[in-house]
Amino acid sequence: MTPDLINGLLEFVGSLFTWANAVRVRRDRGYAGLYAPAIVFFTTWGLWNLFYYPSLQQWASFAGGVSLVCANIVWVLMMMIYGRKP
């Protein structure tokens, strides 16, 4: 149970940083210095985790993963909407 709680906490803290990234892209009306395909890859990995964690009955990891995936999806959408800054 402890590894699940630690992983869930790490996923959730990661989501807080990712939410901050999404807010920053919206505020700046664009992004710079990021490699968008990497972000899309990690978002896809997060989506996989939403299937994987329940199969292992790791519910804390799943909860943190939901927050992280939501943040990543919003971040990717913001990058698509506002585009790359020159």
Steps between C-alpha positions, in 0.01 A plus 500: 500500500781747578654489149155578357456797735847634416440459127155657529648798684772539236238485223290763678795735563598456135149605405537823701811589300326408176196714589743787560642441150152514347424824685830646378427413135158664531642809667784532246265418209758255366798291595871490426784264577289186517505191282129437452531135381658409835205650684256311278694178568485545878130586477445174311699311762280658767190380318645148498555528876127563546448147372810351661467622861151355557616165362754500784243635747719807560226749573714783638715485187185498289362808676826691459519379140153637423609845617824477303331385178238774524774759549701360208198502269422862589866593453515337155173666399631839614816448296290409196270799547767764560790352304872547527633847568775622268 
